[in-house]
Amino acid sequence: MIGTLVEWYDYALYGAAASLVIGPLFFGGLEGGQAVAAFATFAVGFVARPLGGVLIAHLGDRRGRKPAMLLTILIMGVSTVGIGLLPTHQSLGVWAVVLLILLRFTQGLGAGAELTGALTLVAEYTPPARRGFWTSLVLSMPAAGSAIAILSFLAVAGLGQEAFLGWGWRLPFLVSVVLFALAIWIRTRLEESPEYRAAMAAQRQRREARRTPLGEVLRTDWKGVVLGFMAVTGHNANNYIISIVSITVMTTYGGLERQQALTAVLLASILGVLLSPVAGLAADRFSAAKVMGFGAVAGALFAVPLFLGLTSGSWAASLGVLCVSYGVVLSCTSGPQGAFVANLFPTETRFTGTALARETSGALVAGFTPMIVAWLLQTADGAVGPAAGYMGVCFAVTVAAMVLARGRGNNPATPGA
């Protein structure tokens, strides 16, 4: 889980940078369109995630979870430090933008299998009746990584505008090399789960041909992919609205200072880290589908109040709506998510199936949500209705998944189920 925390610190750094510095430093000539352009580069990483997820998950299902997890941390670390060293548009012109997009794409390749791999490993180490709680700890790590990333930007935000845009924003990216080394050290000490070793031994004993995991998933478990995609749709939209877009909304439409916006997201995200395991415990008690369904309904109903609070110009109101979104909505859709999606697939194809479901949703929903919401707010002159409507539709997809699941996702799947 520490490795996952480190990787998502790296990944969240770019989200914070997209809200604060990518626009003026790389798209300075796009007056009025800097935020949309910056969030478009943010989306590039998510477009790469399904490809990285499937390729690395193939390695994880065929050769073991450990080599796959080591590969993700190597890819993420190199690309994140590279972003911190990148010249800006003023120094390198259009090639700075090209290199930024390439590094962001590479970062997405690594992230595509990171959380999925950690969820798979933890799910296989824990008994099914406790998967909700233990996988919720993994799913609290992205929020924790985001909190640390925001804290690091807060530390350099006080340097002054010139120093911050000149060199201060690079420091959080460059410091990640230390965390990157720590994560590699942790990953080298991982062992394969007993469940995975048993599944591979049984397959060898039966002398079965090792089909390509992706082909096997699409042949026998495609319904699980669809359900998994739908299940995480509301969560993906909400997560990147409150962790990334909210900073731009509070500063651009609410008139808050940069430090105020960052502090609000930081405090609310800490609440999300603390309450996600509580939602995981509730999933073990009441079922993952029920807890996720509750969170999705709450998120749909709270969409309008969320945006009204973020655009109010009041720091207290912004903090309040973010705390509700992190503490109730995000916790309930995040905490049970690992158990629900992991249980949709058998051990032999769990890594690939989970990666395909989660990362396809990541590419189509999470990656484009910041750009879509920024565009909706811009074209509506700050009116919150269209953006809140988009959020409500995403949560409705999750509610539909919980209805269609009919018990799937609450118990481990068997091959071909």
Backbone torsions as a table, in degrees:
resi	resn	phi	psi	omega
1	MET	NA	-31.4	177.9
2	ILE	-64.2	-38.9	177.0
3	GLY	-61.3	-40.3	177.8
4	THR	-65.0	-40.4	176.8
5	LEU	-58.7	-45.0	-178.8
6	VAL	-64.4	-45.1	-178.8
7	GLU	-63.3	-39.5	-178.1
8	TRP	-79.9	-18.8	166.5
9	TYR	-63.1	-48.3	178.7
10	ASP	-57.8	-45.8	-175.5
11	TYR	-69.1	-40.0	-179.1
12	ALA	-68.5	-25.9	177.8
13	LEU	-55.8	-42.2	-177.5
14	TYR	-68.3	-35.0	177.4
15	GLY	-61.4	-44.7	177.7
16	ALA	-64.9	-40.5	179.4
17	ALA	-64.6	-38.1	178.9
18	ALA	-61.9	-33.8	179.9
19	SER	-76.5	-25.2	-169.1
20	LEU	-115.9	-39.4	-169.3
21	VAL	-128.5	-24.8	-174.6
22	ILE	-61.5	-41.5	-179.9
23	GLY	-58.4	-60.7	-177.5
24	PRO	-66.9	-29.8	-175.7
25	LEU	-85.8	-27.7	-176.2
26	PHE	-118.2	-15.9	-179.2
27	PHE	-134.1	41.5	-175.9
28	GLY	-61.6	-25.2	-178.6
29	GLY	-81.0	-6.9	-178.2
30	LEU	-95.7	78.7	-179.8
31	GLU	-63.6	126.4	179.6
32	GLY	83.7	-13.7	-178.0
33	GLY	-118.7	12.1	-177.0
34	GLN	-63.5	-41.7	-177.5
35	ALA	-64.7	-44.2	179.8
36	VAL	-63.6	-42.5	179.4
37	ALA	-64.4	-41.9	179.5
38	ALA	-63.6	-42.5	179.5
39	PHE	-72.2	-21.7	174.1
40	ALA	-67.1	-39.9	176.0
41	THR	-68.2	-31.4	174.0
42	PHE	-60.9	-40.0	-179.2
43	ALA	-66.4	-28.8	-178.9
44	VAL	-55.9	-41.3	179.3
45	GLY	-61.4	-35.3	-179.8
46	PHE	-76.0	-30.4	175.1
47	VAL	-62.6	-35.3	-179.8
48	ALA	-76.5	-20.0	-172.2
49	ARG	-62.8	-42.8	177.7
50	PRO	-60.6	-39.9	178.8
51	LEU	-63.5	-49.1	177.7
52	GLY	-63.1	-39.7	179.9
53	GLY	-61.1	-46.7	-177.9
54	VAL	-69.1	-44.2	-178.1
55	LEU	-65.0	-46.6	-178.4
56	ILE	-74.5	-33.3	176.4
57	ALA	-65.5	-34.4	174.6
58	HIS	-57.8	-45.6	175.9
59	LEU	-61.4	-41.5	-178.2
60	GLY	-66.5	-36.6	179.1
61	ASP	-79.7	-29.6	-176.9
62	ARG	-91.8	-40.7	-172.5
63	ARG	-111.6	-13.0	179.0
64	GLY	126.0	155.5	-178.1
65	ARG	-69.9	-36.0	-174.1
66	LYS	-61.4	-52.5	-179.7
67	PRO	-61.8	-33.3	178.3
68	ALA	-65.5	-42.3	-178.7
69	MET	-68.9	-33.3	175.5
70	LEU	-67.0	-40.1	-179.4
71	LEU	-63.9	-40.3	-179.5
72	THR	-61.3	-42.4	-176.5
73	ILE	-69.6	-33.8	177.4
74	LEU	-65.6	-46.2	-179.3
75	ILE	-63.5	-46.8	-178.7
76	MET	-62.9	-43.5	-176.5
77	GLY	-63.4	-47.3	-178.3
78	VAL	-63.1	-44.1	-177.2
79	SER	-69.4	-36.8	-179.3
80	THR	-67.4	-45.7	177.0
81	VAL	-63.3	-36.3	178.0
82	GLY	-60.4	-39.4	177.6
83	ILE	-62.7	-39.1	179.4
84	GLY	-66.4	-22.6	-179.7
85	LEU	-96.9	-2.4	-170.2
86	LEU	-72.7	131.8	172.4
87	PRO	-65.6	155.9	-179.5
88	THR	-89.7	177.8	-179.7
89	HIS	-61.9	-33.9	179.8
90	GLN	-63.4	-31.5	-177.6
91	SER	-90.6	-37.4	-170.4
92	LEU	-121.1	-3.3	179.0
93	GLY	69.1	-144.2	-175.1
94	VAL	-64.8	-24.3	179.7
95	TRP	-67.2	-25.2	175.2
96	ALA	-64.6	-40.4	178.2
97	VAL	-67.3	-41.8	179.2
98	VAL	-60.6	-47.2	179.7
99	LEU	-65.4	-37.3	177.1
100	LEU	-60.5	-44.8	-179.8
101	ILE	-65.0	-40.9	179.2
102	LEU	-64.1	-43.3	179.5
103	LEU	-67.6	-38.7	178.1
104	ARG	-66.0	-38.4	177.1
105	PHE	-62.9	-44.4	179.3
106	THR	-63.7	-40.4	177.2
107	GLN	-59.5	-40.5	178.2
108	GLY	-65.5	-34.7	177.1
109	LEU	-58.6	-44.9	179.8
110	GLY	-69.5	-41.9	-178.3
111	ALA	-66.8	-23.7	-176.5
112	GLY	-60.1	-26.4	-179.1
113	ALA	-114.5	-4.4	-173.6
114	GLU	-64.8	-62.3	-176.0
115	LEU	-66.7	-37.6	177.7
116	THR	-61.0	-44.3	179.6
117	GLY	-63.2	-42.5	179.0
118	ALA	-64.8	-42.2	178.0
119	LEU	-61.8	-44.3	-179.6
120	THR	-61.0	-46.6	-178.0
121	LEU	-63.1	-47.2	-179.1
122	VAL	-66.9	-40.9	179.5
123	ALA	-60.7	-36.6	-178.0
124	GLU	-78.7	-18.5	178.0
125	TYR	-87.6	-15.0	-173.9
126	THR	-112.9	150.5	177.0
127	PRO	-66.5	147.4	-177.4
128	PRO	-52.4	-36.0	-177.2
129	ALA	-68.7	-14.3	-179.0
130	ARG	-118.0	10.0	-176.7
131	ARG	-65.6	-31.9	179.9
132	GLY	-58.5	-48.5	-177.3
133	PHE	-68.5	-50.7	-173.4
134	TRP	-68.5	-38.1	176.9
135	THR	-72.4	-24.2	176.7
136	SER	-65.9	-29.8	176.3
137	LEU	-64.5	-40.2	176.7
138	VAL	-63.6	-43.9	-176.6
139	LEU	-73.9	-9.5	172.6
140	SER	-84.3	-13.7	-177.8
141	MET	-67.8	-38.1	175.7
142	PRO	-58.3	-41.3	177.6
143	ALA	-66.0	-38.0	177.8
144	ALA	-65.9	-43.1	177.1
145	GLY	-62.3	-39.1	177.4
146	SER	-63.6	-40.7	179.4
147	ALA	-62.5	-42.6	-180.0
148	ILE	-67.8	-37.9	177.9
149	ALA	-63.0	-43.7	178.9
150	ILE	-65.3	-39.9	178.0
151	LEU	-60.6	-39.6	179.7
152	SER	-67.2	-36.0	177.0
153	PHE	-71.9	-34.2	175.0
154	LEU	-61.1	-36.6	-177.9
155	ALA	-64.8	-31.7	-178.6
156	VAL	-100.7	-10.1	-177.8
157	ALA	-68.0	-22.3	-179.2
158	GLY	-83.5	5.0	-178.6
159	LEU	-71.3	-16.8	-171.7
160	GLY	103.4	150.4	-172.8
161	GLN	-58.0	-45.0	-176.2
162	GLU	-65.5	-47.1	-179.9
163	ALA	-68.5	-38.0	-179.8
164	PHE	-62.9	-48.1	-179.7
165	LEU	-75.2	-25.0	-178.5
166	GLY	-76.3	-51.1	-177.2
167	TRP	-146.0	-19.5	-174.9
168	GLY	-61.6	-37.7	-177.8
169	TRP	-65.0	-20.9	-178.1
170	ARG	-75.8	-27.4	-172.8
171	LEU	-57.2	-46.3	179.2
172	PRO	-59.5	-34.5	178.1
173	PHE	-69.0	-42.4	-176.3
174	LEU	-72.7	-34.4	178.2
175	VAL	-63.8	-24.4	-177.3
176	SER	-63.1	-15.2	179.1
177	VAL	-63.0	-32.2	177.6
178	VAL	-69.2	-44.8	178.7
179	LEU	-65.6	-36.1	178.1
180	PHE	-60.8	-44.0	177.9
181	ALA	-64.1	-39.0	177.4
182	LEU	-62.4	-43.4	-179.1
183	ALA	-64.9	-39.0	177.5
184	ILE	-62.3	-43.5	179.0
185	TRP	-59.1	-41.8	179.2
186	ILE	-66.6	-44.4	-176.0
187	ARG	-66.2	-31.5	179.8
188	THR	-66.5	-14.9	-178.9
189	ARG	-102.5	7.1	176.5
190	LEU	-70.2	150.9	172.3
191	GLU	-123.7	150.8	178.2
192	GLU	-64.5	146.5	-178.8
193	SER	-70.4	147.5	176.6
194	PRO	-56.8	-36.6	-179.5
195	GLU	-64.2	-42.0	179.1
196	TYR	-66.9	-44.4	179.6
197	ARG	-61.4	-40.0	179.8
198	ALA	-66.5	-40.8	-179.9
199	ALA	-64.8	-41.5	179.5
200	MET	-69.0	-37.5	177.9
201	ALA	-65.3	-41.3	179.0
202	ALA	-65.2	-37.8	179.1
203	GLN	-66.1	-40.5	177.7
204	ARG	-66.3	-38.2	-179.4
205	GLN	-65.0	-35.8	178.7
206	ARG	-79.0	-6.3	-178.9
207	ARG	56.4	37.8	-179.7
208	GLU	-77.4	146.3	173.9
209	ALA	-70.3	134.4	-178.8
210	ARG	-82.8	96.4	177.2
211	ARG	-68.4	159.3	173.6
212	THR	-63.3	126.5	-177.5
213	PRO	-54.4	-39.8	-179.7
214	LEU	-62.5	-45.6	178.5
215	GLY	-62.1	-39.2	179.2
216	GLU	-65.6	-41.5	178.8
217	VAL	-62.9	-46.9	-178.7
218	LEU	-67.8	-26.6	-179.3
219	ARG	-81.0	-41.8	-171.7
220	THR	-115.6	-22.3	-172.6
221	ASP	-123.9	26.3	-176.3
222	TRP	-64.1	-30.0	177.6
223	LYS	-64.2	-36.4	177.0
224	GLY	-64.2	-36.9	178.1
225	VAL	-63.4	-45.1	-179.7
226	VAL	-63.5	-46.4	179.5
227	LEU	-63.5	-41.3	178.6
228	GLY	-63.7	-42.1	176.9
229	PHE	-57.8	-49.6	-178.3
230	MET	-66.1	-37.3	-175.5
231	ALA	-62.7	-35.0	-175.6
232	VAL	-97.5	2.1	-176.4
233	THR	-62.5	-50.4	179.8
234	GLY	-62.6	-41.6	178.6
235	HIS	-61.0	-45.1	-177.8
236	ASN	-62.7	-42.0	178.8
237	ALA	-64.5	-49.5	-177.7
238	ASN	-62.9	-43.6	-176.2
239	ASN	-57.6	-45.7	-175.1
240	TYR	-86.0	-13.9	170.5
241	ILE	-73.4	-47.1	-174.9
242	ILE	-80.6	-24.9	-178.4
243	SER	-93.7	-27.2	-174.8
244	ILE	-117.0	-60.3	-174.8
245	VAL	-64.2	-34.1	-176.1
246	SER	-57.3	-33.3	-180.0
247	ILE	-63.4	-45.9	177.8
248	THR	-65.8	-41.7	-178.8
249	VAL	-63.2	-45.5	-178.5
250	MET	-65.3	-37.3	-178.0
251	THR	-83.0	-38.7	-175.5
252	THR	-82.9	-46.0	-175.4
253	TYR	-100.3	-25.3	179.2
254	GLY	-96.3	-16.8	177.6
255	GLY	77.3	15.4	179.0
256	LEU	-76.7	157.3	174.8
257	GLU	-73.7	156.7	-178.5
258	ARG	-56.5	-44.5	-179.3
259	GLN	-64.8	-35.9	178.6
260	GLN	-64.2	-45.2	-179.3
261	ALA	-64.2	-45.0	179.7
262	LEU	-62.9	-40.6	-179.6
263	THR	-65.5	-39.8	178.8
264	ALA	-61.4	-45.7	179.3
265	VAL	-66.3	-39.2	179.6
266	LEU	-59.8	-51.2	-177.4
267	LEU	-64.2	-42.2	-179.5
268	ALA	-67.4	-37.8	-179.4
269	SER	-66.7	-33.3	175.8
270	ILE	-62.1	-40.1	176.7
271	LEU	-61.1	-40.5	177.7
272	GLY	-62.7	-39.8	177.7
273	VAL	-60.7	-42.0	-176.3
274	LEU	-72.6	-33.5	-173.3
275	LEU	-94.8	-16.2	177.7
276	SER	-58.9	-43.5	176.3
277	PRO	-62.8	-30.5	176.0
278	VAL	-64.0	-42.0	176.4
279	ALA	-65.5	-34.5	175.8
280	GLY	-63.6	-41.3	175.7
281	LEU	-62.8	-40.7	177.8
282	ALA	-63.2	-35.3	178.0
283	ALA	-64.7	-39.7	176.8
284	ASP	-65.2	-29.5	-177.8
285	ARG	-86.2	-43.5	-172.1
286	PHE	-111.4	-12.6	-177.4
287	SER	106.7	143.4	-178.7
288	ALA	-63.1	-39.3	-177.1
289	ALA	-62.9	-40.7	-178.5
290	LYS	-66.9	-42.6	-179.1
291	VAL	-68.5	-42.2	177.9
292	MET	-65.3	-39.2	177.6
293	GLY	-61.9	-42.3	177.1
294	PHE	-60.5	-45.6	-179.9
295	GLY	-62.7	-38.5	-179.5
296	ALA	-67.8	-42.6	177.8
297	VAL	-63.6	-43.8	178.3
298	ALA	-61.4	-39.8	179.8
299	GLY	-65.2	-40.7	178.8
300	ALA	-64.2	-42.4	-179.1
301	LEU	-69.8	-26.9	-175.0
302	PHE	-95.1	1.2	-174.8
303	ALA	-60.1	-48.1	-179.1
304	VAL	-66.0	-49.6	176.4
305	PRO	-56.6	-34.3	179.2
306	LEU	-60.2	-52.4	-177.0
307	PHE	-69.8	-33.8	176.4
308	LEU	-63.1	-40.7	178.6
309	GLY	-66.0	-41.6	-178.2
310	LEU	-67.6	-29.8	-178.5
311	THR	-97.0	4.2	-173.8
312	SER	-72.2	-23.7	-174.7
313	GLY	85.2	0.0	178.7
314	SER	-101.9	124.3	178.6
315	TRP	-64.9	-39.7	-179.5
316	ALA	-63.5	-42.9	179.0
317	ALA	-65.8	-41.5	178.7
318	SER	-62.3	-45.1	178.1
319	LEU	-62.7	-40.7	-178.5
320	GLY	-61.9	-47.7	-178.3
321	VAL	-69.7	-33.6	177.0
322	LEU	-67.1	-37.4	178.1
323	CYS	-64.4	-40.5	176.9
324	VAL	-64.7	-44.0	-177.9
325	SER	-65.7	-42.2	177.8
326	TYR	-74.3	-47.4	-171.0
327	GLY	-74.3	-33.0	-178.4
328	VAL	-106.5	-61.0	-172.5
329	VAL	-67.2	-56.6	-176.8
330	LEU	-63.9	-40.1	-179.9
331	SER	-60.8	-43.2	-176.5
332	CYS	-74.3	-27.4	177.0
333	THR	-90.3	-17.8	-179.2
334	SER	-94.7	-50.1	-175.6
335	GLY	-51.8	-49.6	-178.2
336	PRO	-83.9	-7.8	-170.4
337	GLN	-61.1	-42.5	-177.6
338	GLY	-61.4	-45.0	179.2
339	ALA	-65.7	-42.7	-177.5
340	PHE	-61.6	-52.2	-175.4
341	VAL	-71.3	-41.3	179.9
342	ALA	-61.1	-36.2	-178.8
343	ASN	-73.9	-8.8	178.1
344	LEU	-75.5	-14.7	-172.9
345	PHE	-130.0	146.6	175.0
346	PRO	-73.1	165.6	-174.8
347	THR	-55.9	-41.6	-172.5
348	GLU	-61.5	-29.3	-177.6
349	THR	-126.1	16.2	-174.0
350	ARG	-63.3	-43.8	-178.5
351	PHE	-60.5	-49.6	-177.8
352	THR	-66.8	-45.7	-178.8
353	GLY	-62.5	-45.0	179.4
354	THR	-64.8	-42.0	179.2
355	ALA	-62.9	-43.4	-178.2
356	LEU	-63.4	-43.8	-179.5
357	ALA	-67.1	-51.2	-174.3
358	ARG	-69.7	-43.0	-172.0
359	GLU	-80.9	-25.5	172.6
360	THR	-66.5	-42.2	174.4
361	SER	-64.1	-37.5	177.8
362	GLY	-60.5	-42.0	-178.9
363	ALA	-68.2	-45.5	-173.0
364	LEU	-85.4	-27.9	-176.1
365	VAL	-109.4	-63.2	-175.8
366	ALA	-60.7	-44.4	-175.3
367	GLY	-65.1	-37.8	-175.2
368	PHE	-96.3	-11.3	-178.7
369	THR	-58.1	-47.9	178.7
370	PRO	-57.6	-42.6	-179.6
371	MET	-67.4	-42.4	-179.8
372	ILE	-63.2	-47.4	-178.1
373	VAL	-66.4	-40.3	177.0
374	ALA	-60.7	-41.0	179.5
375	TRP	-68.5	-41.9	179.2
376	LEU	-62.3	-42.7	178.8
377	LEU	-67.5	-38.6	-179.0
378	GLN	-66.7	-46.3	-178.2
379	THR	-71.9	-23.8	178.9
380	ALA	-95.0	11.0	-179.8
381	ASP	54.1	39.2	176.4
382	GLY	89.8	-4.8	176.4
383	ALA	-66.1	137.7	-170.1
384	VAL	-91.1	-11.4	-174.4
385	GLY	-55.0	-53.3	-178.8
386	PRO	-61.0	-42.5	-179.9
387	ALA	-65.5	-42.1	177.8
388	ALA	-65.7	-36.4	177.5
389	GLY	-63.6	-41.9	176.4
390	TYR	-59.1	-44.1	179.9
391	MET	-62.9	-41.6	179.4
392	GLY	-62.8	-39.7	178.4
393	VAL	-63.2	-41.7	179.3
394	CYS	-62.0	-41.5	178.0
395	PHE	-68.5	-32.6	177.7
396	ALA	-63.0	-34.8	177.1
397	VAL	-63.2	-40.7	177.8
398	THR	-65.3	-42.2	177.5
399	VAL	-59.6	-42.4	178.4
400	ALA	-61.2	-38.6	178.8
401	ALA	-63.1	-41.3	-179.8
402	MET	-65.2	-35.0	178.0
403	VAL	-70.6	-44.4	-177.8
404	LEU	-71.1	-24.5	-176.5
405	ALA	-62.8	-39.1	177.1
406	ARG	49.0	51.2	176.9
407	GLY	97.4	-21.8	176.0
408	ARG	-66.5	145.5	-178.3
409	GLY	93.6	-11.6	177.3
410	ASN	-96.3	-19.8	178.6
411	ASN	-134.0	149.2	-178.2
412	PRO	-58.1	139.1	178.6
413	ALA	-79.4	157.8	172.3
414	THR	-110.5	158.7	-177.6
415	PRO	-53.5	128.3	177.5
416	GLY	82.6	0.8	-178.0
417	ALA	-70.5	NA	NA
